[in-house]
Amino acid sequence: MDSARRLRACRLAIAGVLAWLTIAGATGDAQARARKAPPKEAPQAAPAEPNGFLAPRYAAIVVDDKTGEVLHAVDPDALCHPASLTKIMTLYLLFEQLEAGHLKLDTVLPVSAYAASQRPVKLGLKAGQTITVEDAIKALVTKSANDAAAAIAEAIGGTEADFARLMTRKAAWLGMDRTIYINASGLPAEHQLTTARDQATLGRIIQHRFPVYYQYFATATFSYRGYEIRNHNMLLGQVAGVDGIKTGYTDASGYNLVSSVRRDGKHLVAVVLGGSSNSARDARMRKLIEEHIRKAAVERTAPVVTEMTPDDPAQATVVTPALTAAKAGSEVAAGMSLASAPTSSAADPAPAAKQEKSAKHHRPARSTRVARPEGSAPSADPKIRTSISPQ
């Protein structure tokens, strides 16, 4: 009897040890699988560097402008630093002033000590000098000049910080819901952020809203004070149908590019962010264009993406410290806003004539303004910011 009881106890002990080992093994396997399992949702921002900037990350999007269809996307809503793609919005606000008649192409912009002190790349403007609006536009689209960008910002906004707030308000109004601007140039700023999708939105809107002024983005070279300045966008003249728009680079952003291509009645807007080099970024953009232009539509089936109306709340907030000086006939000084400043009547009439002629074809045939409570944020629904047009 004692021997049988001991044998039974021994068997129970062995069975208990085996059960414990089985449970422990299963738990270890589950923990190992959990450690190896990828996260369910990709993060929306790259890991932060020790200095607070996001690390460069690749993101891309290709949009068929005729249909609004996204033909290709890799992390299109990931937060990235825009670098000099920022200047697209700077020019957007400048084009608004030209369209409204507040500025002319030959209006001279004063260069402050602040503007002259901007870090390269720049024209080398000196404090107390001036630059015409047209030269400033060409300096931004070719050399990506930071001093010229600051001069534009101060002329329109009074200070670059105030101008950046106008840029951010405009971005929100256009449906660029994840974009924040801190300066007008794209020089490194920790909180200056955007996405590939937002830049594609801006790349589409700016050419429909300003079809004549947009042609400046195709400027191949720019002569300034005896120097020939070449556009940084190496796809111009090299890839069939490419008509703009802008490159950008900082250590934090990597190599960025927004491209627009019209070919065989088709129209694509593509964005590459976080490229590892100029050549790698350009090669990737070439590949995206060639892969997806075949899929693009010839007939427009989606509304033209443009602003619903030029007198939106973002535009209404432009500061006007130059108003008194303008009415008194005084010269506009650095730091004043040129939104209401005197302009030359001798401005180039050709672009104006082209603008008027083009408006018959490019301006929306019908638009709808959606009323909303004062002070409320613009709707995220892009339908209220599009206009129906036959083009």
C-alpha positions in Angstrom: 0.0 0.0 0.0 2.8 2.4 1.0 4.6 1.6 -2.3 1.5 2.2 -4.3 0.8 5.6 -2.6 4.4 6.7 -3.2 4.2 5.7 -6.9 0.9 7.7 -7.3 2.4 10.7 -5.6 5.5 10.5 -7.8 3.3 10.4 -10.9 1.3 13.4 -9.7 4.5 15.4 -9.1 5.8 14.6 -12.5 2.5 15.5 -14.1 2.5 18.8 -12.3 6.1 19.6 -13.4 5.2 18.8 -17.0 2.0 21.0 -16.8 4.1 23.9 -15.4 6.7 23.6 -18.1 3.9 23.5 -20.8 2.3 26.7 -19.5 5.6 28.5 -19.1 6.6 27.6 -22.6 3.3 28.8 -24.1 3.5 32.1 -22.1 7.1 32.6 -23.4 6.1 32.0 -27.0 3.2 34.4 -26.7 5.4 37.1 -25.2 8.0 36.5 -28.0 5.3 36.8 -30.7 4.0 40.0 -29.1 7.4 41.5 -29.1 7.9 40.6 -32.8 4.4 41.7 -33.9 4.3 45.0 -35.8 2.2 47.9 -34.4 -1.4 48.0 -35.7 -1.1 51.6 -36.9 2.0 53.3 -38.3 3.1 56.4 -36.3 2.2 59.7 -37.9 5.5 61.4 -37.2 9.1 60.3 -37.4 11.1 59.9 -34.2 12.3 63.2 -32.8 16.0 64.0 -33.0 17.8 65.2 -29.8 17.4 68.8 -30.9 13.6 68.4 -31.2 13.3 68.2 -35.0 11.7 65.2 -36.6 14.1 62.9 -38.4 13.8 62.8 -42.2 11.3 60.2 -43.4 10.2 59.2 -46.8 6.7 60.2 -47.8 5.1 60.5 -51.3 1.8 61.1 -53.1 0.7 61.3 -56.7 -2.7 62.9 -57.5 -4.6 62.9 -60.8 -5.7 66.6 -60.9 -8.5 65.8 -63.4 -10.2 63.3 -61.2 -8.8 64.0 -57.7 -7.8 60.3 -57.4 -4.7 59.4 -55.4 -2.8 57.1 -57.7 0.1 56.4 -55.3 0.7 57.2 -51.6 3.3 56.3 -49.0 2.7 57.8 -45.6 0.9 60.8 -47.2 -0.3 62.1 -43.8 3.0 61.7 -41.9 4.3 64.9 -40.4 7.5 66.1 -42.0 9.5 69.4 -42.2 8.7 71.3 -45.5 12.0 73.1 -45.9 11.8 75.5 -48.9 8.5 74.0 -50.0 7.3 76.7 -47.5 8.0 79.3 -50.2 5.1 78.0 -52.3 2.7 79.4 -49.6 4.8 82.6 -49.4 4.3 83.1 -53.1 0.6 82.2 -52.8 0.0 85.1 -50.4 2.1 87.4 -52.6 0.1 86.4 -55.7 -3.1 87.3 -53.8 -1.7 90.8 -53.3 -0.9 91.1 -57.0 -4.3 89.8 -58.0 -6.0 92.3 -55.7 -4.0 95.2 -57.1 -2.3 96.0 -53.8 1.1 95.2 -55.4 2.5 95.4 -58.9 5.4 93.4 -60.4 7.6 96.5 -60.3 6.7 97.6 -56.7 9.9 97.8 -54.7 10.1 96.0 -51.4 12.4 97.4 -48.7 15.1 95.1 -47.3 15.4 95.3 -43.5 18.4 94.3 -41.5 16.4 91.3 -40.4 15.8 90.2 -44.0 19.4 90.8 -44.9 20.6 88.6 -42.0 18.8 85.5 -43.2 21.0 82.4 -43.5 22.0 81.2 -47.0 20.8 80.3 -49.5 20.2 84.0 -50.4 20.7 86.7 -52.9 23.0 88.6 -50.6 20.7 91.6 -50.2 21.9 94.4 -47.9 19.9 96.3 -45.3 18.5 99.5 -46.9 18.4 98.0 -50.4 15.2 97.2 -52.3 14.1 94.5 -54.6 11.2 94.5 -57.0 8.3 92.1 -56.5 9.1 90.3 -59.8 12.7 89.8 -58.9 11.7 88.5 -55.5 9.4 86.0 -57.1 12.1 84.8 -59.4 14.6 84.7 -56.6 12.3 82.3 -54.6 11.4 80.0 -57.5 15.0 79.6 -58.8 17.6 80.2 -56.0 15.1 79.8 -53.2 16.5 83.0 -51.6 15.7 83.3 -47.9 16.5 87.0 -47.7 14.0 87.7 -50.5 11.4 85.5 -48.7 11.8 87.5 -45.5 11.5 90.8 -47.5 8.1 89.6 -48.9 7.0 88.5 -45.5 7.7 91.8 -43.8 6.2 93.7 -46.7 2.8 91.9 -46.5 2.7 90.9 -42.8 4.7 93.6 -41.0 6.9 91.0 -39.4 7.8 87.5 -40.5 6.1 86.0 -37.5 2.8 87.7 -38.3 3.2 86.7 -41.9 3.7 83.0 -40.9 0.4 83.2 -38.9 -1.3 84.4 -42.1 0.3 81.4 -43.9 -1.0 79.0 -41.3 -4.5 80.5 -41.5 -4.5 80.2 -45.2 -3.3 76.6 -45.1 -6.3 75.8 -42.8 -8.7 77.5 -45.1 -7.4 75.5 -48.1 -7.8 72.2 -46.2 -4.2 71.7 -45.3 -5.2 70.6 -41.9 -1.8 69.3 -40.7 0.4 72.2 -41.9 1.9 74.8 -39.6 4.2 77.6 -40.8 6.7 79.4 -38.5 8.6 81.4 -41.1 8.4 82.4 -44.8 11.5 80.6 -46.0 11.5 77.1 -44.7 14.7 77.6 -42.6 14.8 75.1 -39.8 12.0 75.5 -37.3 11.0 72.7 -34.9 7.2 73.2 -35.2 7.1 74.0 -39.0 5.4 70.9 -40.3 3.4 69.6 -43.2 2.5 66.4 -45.0 2.8 65.1 -48.6 -1.0 65.3 -49.0 -1.1 68.9 -47.9 1.7 69.9 -50.3 -0.1 68.2 -53.1 -3.3 70.2 -52.2 -1.3 73.4 -52.3 0.4 72.4 -55.5 -2.9 71.9 -57.2 -4.7 75.0 -55.8 -2.0 77.5 -56.6 -2.0 76.8 -60.3 -5.8 76.9 -60.6 -6.1 80.1 -58.5 -3.2 81.9 -60.2 -2.8 80.4 -63.7 -0.7 83.3 -65.0 1.5 83.9 -61.9 2.0 80.2 -61.5 4.1 80.2 -64.8 6.9 81.8 -62.8 7.6 78.3 -61.3 8.8 77.3 -64.8 11.5 79.9 -64.8 14.7 78.1 -65.8 17.2 80.9 -65.2 17.1 84.3 -63.5 19.5 87.2 -64.2 20.1 89.4 -61.2 22.8 92.1 -61.0 25.0 90.4 -63.6 24.6 86.9 -62.2 22.8 84.1 -63.9 20.9 82.0 -61.4 19.7 78.5 -62.4 16.5 76.9 -61.0 17.2 74.2 -58.4 14.4 72.1 -60.0 16.4 69.8 -62.3 13.3 68.2 -63.8 12.4 71.4 -65.6 13.3 70.9 -69.3 14.4 67.3 -68.6 11.1 65.5 -68.0 8.4 66.0 -70.6 5.5 68.1 -69.4 7.0 69.2 -66.1 6.0 72.9 -65.5 7.1 73.4 -61.8 7.0 73.7 -58.9 9.5 73.7 -56.0 12.4 71.9 -54.3 13.5 72.0 -50.6 16.2 70.7 -48.3 17.3 71.0 -44.7 19.1 68.4 -42.6 15.8 67.7 -40.7 13.6 67.5 -43.8 15.8 65.6 -46.3 15.3 66.4 -50.0 11.8 67.5 -50.9 10.1 68.1 -54.2 6.6 69.1 -55.5 6.2 68.5 -59.2 3.4 69.3 -61.7 3.3 67.6 -65.1 1.0 68.1 -68.0 1.3 65.5 -70.8 -1.2 64.4 -73.5 -4.0 66.2 -71.9 -3.3 64.6 -68.5 -2.2 66.4 -65.3 -0.5 65.0 -62.3 0.7 66.7 -59.1 3.3 64.6 -57.2 5.2 65.1 -53.9 8.3 63.4 -52.6 9.5 64.2 -49.1 12.6 63.0 -47.2 14.8 62.0 -50.1 18.3 60.9 -49.3 19.9 63.1 -51.9 19.0 65.5 -54.8 19.6 62.7 -57.3 17.7 60.1 -55.4 14.8 62.4 -54.9 14.7 63.4 -58.6 15.0 59.8 -59.7 12.1 58.8 -57.5 10.0 61.6 -58.9 10.8 60.7 -62.4 9.8 57.1 -61.7 6.5 58.1 -60.1 5.6 60.4 -63.0 6.3 57.7 -65.7 4.5 55.0 -63.7 1.4 56.9 -63.1 0.9 59.3 -66.0 -0.4 56.3 -68.0 -3.2 55.9 -65.4 -4.2 59.5 -65.4 -7.4 60.7 -67.0 -7.8 63.1 -69.9 -11.4 64.2 -69.1 -12.1 66.2 -65.9 -14.5 64.4 -63.7 -13.8 66.3 -60.4 -14.2 69.9 -59.5 -11.2 72.2 -59.9 -9.6 72.5 -56.5 -9.3 76.2 -55.8 -10.3 78.8 -53.3 -14.0 79.4 -52.9 -13.6 83.2 -52.7 -10.6 85.5 -52.5 -12.1 87.5 -49.6 -11.9 84.7 -47.1 -11.2 85.2 -43.3 -7.5 84.4 -43.7 -7.1 87.2 -46.3 -9.2 89.6 -44.2 -6.6 89.4 -41.3 -3.7 90.9 -43.3 -2.3 93.7 -41.2 -2.1 97.1 -42.8 0.3 99.4 -40.8 1.2 101.1 -44.1 -2.3 102.4 -44.6 -1.8 105.8 -43.1 1.5 106.3 -44.8 0.0 105.3 -48.1 -2.8 107.8 -47.9 -0.4 110.5 -46.9 1.8 109.7 -49.9 4.7 108.7 -47.8 7.2 106.0 -48.8 6.7 102.6 -47.4 9.3 101.7 -44.8 10.7 98.3 -43.8 8.3 96.6 -41.4 5.2 98.2 -42.9 2.6 96.2 -44.7 2.3 96.7 -48.4 -1.2 95.4 -48.5 -2.5 99.0 -48.8 0.7 100.7 -49.9 1.1 102.8 -53.1 2.0 100.9 -56.2 3.4 101.9 -59.5 0.9 102.4 -62.4 3.7 101.4 -64.8 3.5 97.8 -63.8 4.0 95.3 -66.6 0.6 95.3 -68.4 1.2 92.0 -70.2 0.7 89.7 -67.3 -2.4 91.7 -66.3 -3.9 91.3 -69.8 -3.0 87.6 -69.8 -4.6 87.3 -66.4 -7.8 88.9 -67.6 -7.9 86.7 -70.7 -7.0 83.6 -68.8 -9.7 84.3 -66.2 -12.4 83.5 -68.8 -11.0 80.0 -69.0 -9.6 79.4 -65.6 -12.0 81.2 -63.2 -14.8 79.1 -61.8 -18.0 79.3 -63.7 -19.9 78.9 -60.5 -19.0 79.1 -56.9 -20.8 78.8 -53.6 -19.9 80.5 -50.4 -20.8 78.6 -47.3 -21.6 80.8 -44.3 -20.3 79.8 -41.0 -20.3 81.4 -37.5 -17.7 84.1 -37.0 -14.5 82.9 -35.4 -15.2 79.2 -36.2 -12.7 77.1 -37.9 -13.0 76.4 -41.6 -14.7 73.1 -42.4 -12.5 70.2 -43.2 -14.9 69.2 -45.9 -13.0 70.0 -49.2 -16.2 70.2 -51.1 -17.0 73.6 -49.7 -13.7 74.9 -50.9 -14.0 73.7 -54.5 -15.6 75.4 -57.4 -17.3 73.8 -60.4 -15.5 74.6 -63.6 -15.8 73.0 -67.1 -12.0 72.9 -67.6 
